[in-house]
């Protein structure tokens, strides 16, 4: 598969847009402190360098959005920037309200993926390399994923008609004198039966009708001695089950008490199969400093900020940890270790989604869905009458965002989501 390519269109503005071969860095408000970000962008691993620059500045750096498409499409967002995509798996990603930054590996199955931040009106520009002033951008990444054409059966070549077999003439043989014909004796004459005399003139001849079934003689009845017939077979009768008292005692089994799994042992955290307590398995990195799980694309621990192995080093599969909890205005708290449907009378259409009933004058019967997917928490309006709005963290005083029906939107810790007259807050602490 060919490597991905990209077309970058620029919106004029006072920020900066930096483009390299498979990298794009957008800084909406450029000032003197952006030098650390532009320097990090020029390193072999821009994501890790930008994370180090943020930690070094105690997160007092300008907002930015980094997009890479060397293999997978990965996004890193810091600050109140809204990055929108045309992919249903992640329509929007924002770092607003996050104490650090947010990262996301975009799952897609499209030949072209479009990512926008305040997209431009002019679709003719194309930044291929360098740095330009910008107030937004739109990048279309051609991933190289092309649907395989359905193979069509090739027309079979017409078979050539078999060549006419040419029989070789047998070699000429010397003529053999024919034997004189033998005359057979004449057969005796056979006299035909006498034909009936012709009827007189004007007489009508009637043929005899064919005999009917009633005129046929009855078939002969065989003479069978019933006493000599074998007896009929006896039907199968299963043996009765043994009584409970007759069953042998069960064999004794030595039971061993296993220690509970710990977070520092990622393999021990896997709960197999069909257990009702089983949770999805996801990829993660384990922090060597605090044994906390972080996303596989993270460069620092999301709990203590310690550096994690670069790239895919140290990535393993673990049971998905809790991603925090939702605290409702009435005091109800639910843990984000599964997906939920919220409303006055929720009726989830899947056993993987759990109902949460809340009260409120403007809450619909089936109002919204909270989706926990890998390391992301998303909110989706289910066509509620009074709508679902989301206020990102740190956006106090701004107007909340009205969600579109059926369009999941990622939320970060600190976000406030209004469901009609009710609301909840997303916090990182698990439900106690």
NORRA-V412580 format. One record per backbone hydrogen bond with DSSP energy under -0.5 kcal/mol. CO is the residue of the C=O (numbers start at 1). NH is the residue of the N-H. If there is no record, write none. Layout:
BEGIN
co: <CO	CO>
nh: <NH	NH>
END
This chain:
BEGIN
co: <5	7	7	8	9	11	11	14	15	16	17	18	19	22	23	24	25	26	26	27	31	32	33	34	35	36	37	38	39	40	45	46	47	48	49	50	51	52	53	54	55	57	64	65	66	67	68	72	72	73	74	75	76	77	78	79	79	81	81	82	83	84	87	88	91	92	93	95	95	96	102	104	104	105	106	111	111	113	114	115	116	117	121	126	130	132	134	136	137	138	139	139	140	140	141	141	142	144	149	165	175	181	189	190	200	204	212	212	213	220	222	224	225	226	236	243	243	244	253	256	262	264	265	265	266	267	270	272	275	280	282	283	284	285	285	287	292	294	295	299	301	306	310	312	316	318	324	325	326	326	327	328	332	334	335	336	339	340	341	342	342	343	343	350	352	354	356	360	364	365	365	367	367	368	369	369	370	370	371	371	373	376	377	378	379	380	381	387	388	389	390	390	391	392	395	400	401	401	404	404	406	408	409	411	412	415	416	417	418	418	419	422	423	424	425	425	426	427>
nh: <142	9	140	127	138	135	136	30	134	27	132	25	130	69	20	67	18	28	65	16	34	35	36	38	39	40	41	42	42	43	49	50	51	52	53	54	55	56	57	59	58	60	78	26	76	24	74	71	74	106	68	104	66	102	64	81	95	83	95	84	93	116	90	91	85	410	83	79	98	393	77	75	106	107	73	143	144	141	86	139	84	137	123	128	19	17	15	11	117	9	115	141	7	142	113	143	5	146	151	167	177	183	191	192	203	206	215	216	216	222	224	226	228	229	238	246	247	247	255	258	265	266	268	269	269	270	272	275	278	320	318	296	316	287	294	291	287	285	298	308	305	301	313	315	284	282	336	427	328	334	425	331	328	326	337	323	354	370	356	367	368	346	358	353	339	341	343	363	344	345	367	382	384	342	371	380	340	372	373	378	376	373	411	371	409	369	406	420	403	418	392	401	416	395	398	402	390	403	381	407	408	91	379	377	415	426	391	424	389	420	422	419	329	417	327	427	414	325>
END
